[in-house]
Amino acid sequence: MVSRRKLLAGGTTIAAGAAAAAVSRMAMAALPEPVLQTRPDTMPPLAPATGRPYRPVVTLNGWTLPWRMNQGVKEFHLVAEPVVREMAPGFKAHLWGYNGQSPGPTIEVVEGDRVRLFVTNRLGELHSIHWHGQRLPNGMDGVTGLNQPGIPPGKTFVYEFVARRPGTFMYHPHADEMVQMAMGMMGFWVTHPKGHHPLIDDVDRDFCFLLNAFDIEPGSATPKIMTMLEFNLWAWNSRIFPGIDPFVVRHMDRVRIRVGNLTMTNHPIHLHGMEFQVTGTDGGPTPRSTRRHEITEDIAVGQMRQLEFVADEEGDWAIHCHKSHHTMNAMGHGVPTMIGVDHREVVSKINRLIPDYMVMGERGMKDMTEMEMALPDNTAPMMAGQGPFGAVGMGGMFSVLKVRKDQKPGDYGDPGWYRHPPGTVAYEWTGSLPDPARFAAEGGGSMPPAAPVRMPVEVKARKPGGGHGGHDGHGRH
């Protein structure tokens, strides 16, 4: 952990933060000490030292904000400030966040708790926080100009309300929202039930993360804040695969995964290997009569979903957004489709002028995992995850659920790759292949065209053989 003084002195703020006025030591003396965390690792759950007990959550590549008790009130201190977030090994971004990270730390309370939140603004513009999904007094809802004045740079505002209902919520700005959220300002909020709740089951492991998106051009570090649709980095808690930690669980654990969406599009979150039930939304726990078994749940903008399952299948199971372009890291949107095009003759001519010229996508984008083409500084490769059998070929919103029988209760350490029992891994067939069967009922063509075709067009598929060959110098097979 890096001290606040070292962080600010180390040049990690951007110009807007440098222009913000500082909060004096005297003004801070009565506040809870602001806790800072800059490491991108998944921190252990924060067991409650005071107040009513509960099973804490584990924030994927994040942490839970400590609090202090002050005459029966839980007090937290959030500091809105510029941060540097490592989104993947070798790639860091200049973002805005809270207490040293984007997203900010998770806030955990118990139903019925009286909560007081001090929010200090170290940005260069007005700020506010909306407590997404909370029941609270109107003046605490956090919409600048509607419910409160904006928090000026260098000032601290106080929000205070009772956590009236259990569930999973979020927090984010409602001041210059497009800019501040595009820069990564958001966080998770969990309100645990104060006792047994008929719709909330006990679980052994409870994870949470936010879906967020950025537009950061290769070689740069600051998001483009005016992007509306064409984001190129799809992230979980401002991390992209292979920078996203795995979900580590014990075999037969009951697992809850809480997912909140603060991007500008929906995300179908898909789990391999087992089914889950949707047990909650940001409206609260779902009635048992509405729960269904799914393997994919579409989460719309501004929504939260609780997914619960029993981890009864050992292995390393993928969990990811099922929009294919959301499992790839930064690249340009204007790359043409070159699949099946034989580049060799033209490449040999271009190489005389540009020795390092490289063809992209001749056989598909999976080739990108094997390329050694130099990237601009501070750029994450499109697909760089390595698994036990080679390149995983994924990026963005992708991680792994690791289920192990020998994982100890409460142990979240990475157990390494799964050791498959003999005979349980797909293998190459080396025998002969039979001719494909044809149905006797196959008919002729469709109905005749209204007008005769003037000139027949013949399209041939270019089929590569084994390895990287499969054709001669003229593109024939």
N, C-alpha and C positions, 0 to 999 in steps of 0.2 A: 504494500500500500504506500502511495506517495503522499506526502503532506501537502496541504493546500498551498503553503508558501512556496514549496519547491515546484508545484505544478504551475503556479502563476509566474514564477520567476523563470521557468524553463521555456518560455516562449510558446506554450501550447495554445494560447488564446489567439483569436483572430482580431482584426482591426476593430470590429464592433465591440468586442469585449474589452479591449484596451481603453476604449473611450468611456466605459461605464464608470460611474462614481463608486468608490469603495464604501462599505459599511464600517463605521468606526468601531473600535474595540469596546468603547463604552456602550454603544447601542447594542452590540452583540452580547454583552455580559449577561443579560437576563434571558437570552435565548438558549435552547438546547444546542450543544456543540454540533456544528454541521459535520457529518461523517462523509468521507470521500472514499471512493473506490474507483481505481482506474484499470485494474486487471480484467481481462475479458473472459476469465474462466468462470465456470459454474461454481458458485460458492455453496458451501453446505447450508442446509436449512437452519434458520435462526430460531432456536427454541425460546419460547417466552420465559424470561426471567421474572417478570412481574405480571400482574393481572391474571385473568382467567386462562387456564391451559387450553391448548389446541395442538393439532398436528400441523406443523408449518409446511409451507410449500417450498419447492425447489425451483428457482427461476433459471431457465436455460440461459447460460452465458451471462448470468446476472446475479443479483443479491437482494436481500431484504433490508430495508432501512431500520436501524435501531431507533428506539424511542426512550423517553424518560417518563416516569409517572410524577405528576405534579398535582397534589391534592385531588387524586382520583381521576385526573385527566391524562390521557395518553398524548404526549407532545412529540411531534416530528418536525424536522427542519429540512426543507427542500431548497436547494440553491440552483437557480436557473443560470446557466453559464455556457460559454463555448467549451467544447471538449474535443479530445482526439480519441477516436474509436478505431481499434484494430478490427476490421471487418473480416479479415482472413490473414493467415500468416504471410507477411510481406506486403500487406496492403492496409494502409491506414487512411482514415477520412477525417476531415475537419467538420465536425457536426456541432449542434447545440444539444444540450441535455441537462441533466440534473445530477449534482453531487459527483461529477467526474465521469459520467457515462451517458450514453444513449443506447437504449431507453434509460430513464431514471430508475432508481431502486423500487422494488415492489414494497407496497405498504400493506401490512397485515394487522388486522384488528379483530375484535370479537363483537358479535351482535350485542347491541346495547352499550358499547363503549362510547364515552364522550371523548371526542377527538379534537385536538387543536393542532393546526398545521401552520407553521411559519414558512413563508415563501419569500426568499430574498432574490432580487433581480440583479444579476450581474451581466445582463445583456446590454446592448446599446440602444434598446427601444423598449416601449411599454410591453408588459407581460401580464398574464393572468392564468389561472388554472381552472378548468372545468372538471368537476368530479363526475365523470361519465357514469350514469345509471344510479346515482345516489338519490335517496329521498332526504332533502335538507331544506333549510330556510331559503327563500328565493334570493336573498342578498348574498348567499354563499355559493351560488351556482357558477360564478366565474366567467360570465360573458361580459367582456369589457364594453362599457357604455350602456349596457342594459341593466346589469345587476350590480356593477361596481365600477369605479374609476380604474383605469389601467395602473399597474404597479410601475412607477417610474424607475429608471435605472438607478441602482444604488439603494433603493428602498426595500423595506420588508413589510409585507401585509400578513394578516392573520385570518385564517379560515377556521371556523369552529362549528361542529354539528355532532349529532349522535348517529352512530352507525346503526340505522334502524332495521335493516334486513340483511340476512346472510346471502352471500353469493360472490360472483366474480365481476369486477368492474375495471375501469381504466381511468387514467387522468391524462389530460392534454391541454394545450393552450386554447383560449378563445380570444386571442389578441394577435393580429397579423397572422392568423391561423395558417394560411397557405404557406407562408415563409417558414414559420417556426416549426410546423409539423414536417415540412419538406426537409428541414435541417435535423430532424430526429427527436423532437421534443414530445415525449409521451412516457407513460409508465403504467404498471399493473397495480390493481388494488384488490385484495381478497378480504372479505368479511366472513369469518368462521362462525358457525352457529354456537350459541351460548350453552347448548345442551343437546340432548338427542332431538333430531329433527326427522319427521316421518319421511321426508323426501331427500335427505342427504345421508348417504351411507358412509361408514368409515372406510378409509382406504389405507393401503400400506405405503404408497408413494404418490405424491401429488406434485405435478409439474405445471409450470405456466410459462407462456411466452407470447410476444406480440408479433404480428405480421406487419412489416413496414417496407417501404420501397424508396429507392434513390435513383437519381440520374447523375452519375459521376463519369465523365469521359475518361477513357484510358489515359493514364499519365498525369491526371489531375487529382485533387484531394477534396474539393468542395462541391457539394451538390448544386445542380442547376435548379433554382427554386421556382422557375416559371413552367416547368414541365407538367403537363396535365395527363398524358396518356403513355408516352413512349419512355417509360423507365427502363433502365438497363441493369439494375441491381435489385433483385427481389430477396428480402432478408427476413430472418427470424431474430428478433431482438438485435437488429443492426449487425448481424453476422451472416455471412454467406458460406455455403459449403465449399471447401472442407473445413471452414472455421467454426461450424456449428457442432457443439458437443453432442454425444449420444445420450439417449435416455437409458440409463442403466437400472434394471429391475431384477428382482429375484423371481425365479419360476414359481408360479401360482400366486404371486402378489396381485392384489386388486389395485389397479392403477387409474389415476385420474390425470388427464391432460387438459389444461385450460388454455384456450387459444383466443386471442382478441385480434381483430382486423382493423388497422388504422392506415391501410393503403387506399388507393383510389379505384380498386376493382375487387371482385370476389375471388375467393380461393377455395377450390375443392381439396380439402386435406384428406389424404388417402393413407391408410395403414395397411401394410402387408401382413399376411400370416394369421390374422385373427380378427374377429368382429368386435365392434364397440357399440355402446349405447350413448345417445345424447341425453345427458342427465341434467343439463342446465343451460340457460342463456343469461344475458345480462339483465333479463327480466326476472331471474330467480330460478330455483330448481323446477324442472319440468314434472308435471303429473306422471305417475308411473304408467297410466293408461296410454300415454302418448309416446312412450319410449319404444324404439325399434332398433333392431340390429342392423348396423351399416358397416361398410368398410371405407366409405367416402362421405364426408360432410362438407357441403358448400357453405362457406362463411362469407356473408356479404359485408359491405363497407360499414364500419361502425358497430359490428356485431361481435358477440362473444359466444363461444360454445364450450361446454364441458363434455369431454369424451371419456367414458369409463369402460374398462374391460378387465378380465382376468388374464394375466400373462401365462397361458397354459401351453404355449408352444416355445420350446427352446430355439435359440438361433439369433442371427443378426437380421432384423427385419427392417426394411426401408419404410420411412414415413416421409411424405413429401406433398407439395402442391401438385395436383394432377394437370395443371396447365403446363404443357411441355416447355414453353419458353420461360417459365418461372423457375426451372431447374437448370439454368445456365447463367454464367456470370457475364460481365460487361462485354459487349461487342457492338459493332455498328449495325444499324437496321437496314442499310442499303447493300448488304452483301448479296450478289446475284447467285441464283441456283446454277451450279456447274456440274451437277451429278450426271455421270455418263459421258461427259465431254473429254475427249482425248487431247490433253494439253501439250503432249511431249514435244511436238515439232515447234510450236510457238514458244514454249518455255525455253527450249534450247537457244532460240534466237534472242529472247529477252535476257537470258543469263549472260550473254556476251556484253550487254550494256549494264545490267543490274545483277551482279553475281549472287546476291542473297535473295533474289525473287523466289517466291514460293506459291504454288497453287493452293487454293483453299477450297475444300468441299468437293473434290472430284468424286469421292466415293461416299460422301456423307460427312457430317460434322464430327463424328466419333474420331476421325483422324486427328482432330485438334488435340486430343489427349496425348498423342505420340509426337507432336511437333516440338522441335527445339528452337523455334523461331524466337528471337529476342523480343521482349515486350518492353513498352515504355516503363520507366521507373514508377513505382507505386501503382502497379496494375495487377489485378488478380486474373490468373488464367481463366478461360471460359469454363473448363472442366479439368479439375486437377486432383480430385480425390483418388487415393490409392487404396484398394482393398486387398484381401488375401490372394485374389486371382488376377490382379492387374488393375488397370485404370477403371474406376467406377463410372467415369464419364458423366458425372452430374455436377451441378453447382447450385447456387441460389438457395431456394427453399427445400432443402433436403437434409435428412439426418437418418440415424439408425437407432432402432429400439433393440437393445441388447438384453436378452432374457437368458439367465443362467441359473441352474439348480444350485450351484455352489456359491452363489453370491450371498454374502451374509446380510441379515436384516439391518437396514440403515446404512449399508455400504454403497456409496455412489461412485466408487472408483472404477475406471474403465478396465474391464477384464481382458481386453484384447479381442482378437478375432475368434469366432466360434469354431470349435473343433468338430467337424462333421463326422458322425459315425460312419464306418465303412459302408460303401454301397449307397450312400444317400446324396451324392453329388452328380449332377448331370455330366455325361461323358460323350466322347466322340464315337459315332458309329463307323466301323471300318469294314462292314460287310457290303454286299451288293445291294443295290436299291431296285425294287420291282418297278415295272412300268405303272404309271397311275391308272387306276380303274376308270372306265368311262360309263356313264349311265346310259342304259339302252333307251331311256325315255328322252334323251336329249333331242330337241326338235331342231327345226331349221332356224332361219333368221327371224327378225321382227317383221312388222308389216312393211310393204314396199314403200320407198320414198315417193313424195309427191312429184318430184322432178328427177330425171336421171342424173347421176353423178357424172360431171363432165370429165374429170380426170382422177383416176384412182390414186390414193395416197398410201404409201407403205411406210409404216413406222417400225423400226427394229429396236429392241431393247439391247443395250450394251451390258452384258453379264460378265462381271469379273470372275476369274477363276479363283483357285486357292491362293492364299497369300496376297501379294499386291500385283500379281501378273494376270494371266488369263486372256491375253489378246496379243496379236502381233503388232508390228510397227505401223500397220495401216488401220488399226482399230477393229480388225476382224478376229473372230474366236475360232 
